[in-house]
Amino acid sequence: MRFRNTILLALVAFLGFGAQLSAQKIASVDMERILSSITEYQEAQEQLDQLTAKWQQEINQEYDVIKGMYNKYQAEQVLLSEQQKTQREEEIIAKEKAVREMQRQRFGPEGSLFQRRQELVKPIQDAVYEAIEQYASTRGYDFIFDRAGSAGIIFSSDTYDKTDDILRALRN
């Protein structure tokens, strides 16, 4: 969100204050490179990847159980009464709902994975953003863009890339 707000601010400044824009100091950093160079971030990502794989495997196993229930139902369907058919169908549907709910609780927008990511990654990202803000304010930069961002700058001169400076600041 910060990044998009910065882009919007830059565009407004460019359109509204075109003559003044040339006097502003602008820099870019490569957030991917910064974050990937931080050991704690790499470890956090690895933990999240392992947790994701474990939970996905559990969900896949539950879907296999559902598939088995359905196959058994299909095989025995001709021998079942209407009431037994309805009961089996309801059991399968209930199991599917339970697995979808498990998926939502783990991988949903406010799910366990999101919360765990907030616990592990957000403090690291906050420290990087703080280092960038401090760098910008002490050096007089008006804008610092993320070169690695998908909505970032299409072209940026390497003279504006301050990634190495931020990495040095983080190590101090």
N, C-alpha and C positions, 0 to 999 in steps of 0.2 A: 504494500500500500504506500509506504514511504516513497518508494521509487516512482510509482505512477504520479504521486502528488508532486514530486520534484520535476518530472517531465512536464506535467501540466503547468507548473509554475514557470519553468523555463520557456515554454511556448508562449505563455501570456506575456512574459517579460520581453521576449523576442518581438512579438507582434506589437506590443504597446510601447515599448521603449527601445526600438530598433537601434537608435543612435547610441544609447547608453550600453547596450549589450556588448559592444566591442571592448568596453572598458572593464568588464567583469572578468574575474579569474575563474576558469573552468578547468576541472581535472577529471580523470577517470581512473577507476580501479577495477581489478578483476576479482570479484567476490568469490568466484569458484576457486581461483588459485589461492586466495587468502585462506578460505575455509579449509581447503584440502591440505594446506600446509600446517594446520593446527592438529596436533596429535589427539587432543581431547575430542575434537570434532570427528575425526576419522573413527575413533573408538565408539563414539556415540552412534555414528552411522552404522557401524558394524553391529552394534547391539540391536539397533532398530531393524536391520536387515535380518538378523537371526530371529528376532521376535516375530517379524512378519512371516518368515518361512515356517516357523513352528506353528503359528496360528493358522496359516493357510493350509498346512498339512492336516491339522485337526479338523478344519472345516471340510476339506476334501474327504477325509475319512467318514465324516458324518453324511456327506452326500453319497458315499459308497453304501452306507447303511440304508439310506433311503432307496437307492437303486435296488439293493437286495430285497428290501421290503416290497417294492413294486414288482420285481421279477417273481417273487414268491406269490404275491397276490395274483399276478397274471396266470401263473401255473395252476393255482388252486381255484381260480375264479369259477370254473364250471361246477365245482363241488360245493360251493358256498351258497347259503341262503341269501336273500336280498338284504336281510338285516346284517349278516356277517360281512357281506360286500360293503355295505355302507359303513360299518364299523372299521373295516380295514382301510377304506378310502380316507376316512376321517383321521385315522392314525397316521397315514402317510402325509396327509395335508398338515396335520399338527406338527409332525417331525420337520417338514419343510419350513414351516413358519418359525419353529424354534431355531433352526440352522440359520435362516435369514436374519433373525434377531441377533444371534451370536455374531454374525458377520457385521451387522450394523453397530453392535456394541464395541467390537474390536476395531473395525476399519472405517466406521462412519465419521462424519465431520467433527463430532465431539466424542469420538470413541477412545478406547484405551490407547491405541497407537498414537493418535493425535496428542493425547495427554502426556504420554511417555516422550514423544518428540519435543513437546514444550519443556518438559523437565530436563532433558538431556541437551538439546540443541539451542533453545532460546537463550540461555545465559551466555553461550559462546557467541551467538549472533549479536546479542546486545553489547558484549564487550568490543566486538569488531566495529559496530556502528558508533559506539562511544569513541573509539580510537579515531575513526574517520571524522566524526564531528569535531573532536579536539584538534586534529590535524588541520581541518578546514578553517577553524576559527583562529588558530595560532598563525597560520600561513596566509590568511586573508582570502581564501577561496570562497566564491559565491555558490558554485555548484560542483559536485563531484558525482559523476555518473558511474553506474555499474556497467562495465564493458561486457560482462558475461551474461547480463540479463537479456531475456528474449525480446523485451520491448526497449532495449537499450539503443545506444547510438549506433548507427550504421557504419560511420567512419569516425575514427578518433586518431589524432596524431599521437605517436608514441611519446612525444615530449610531455603530453598531459597525463600519461599513465603513472600514477603514484602508488601502484601496488607494492613495489619494493619498500617504499617509505613506510607504508602502513604495516607491512610485515616486520620491519625493524622496530617500529613503535610497539608492536605487540610483544616482541621478544624482550623489551626493556622493562 
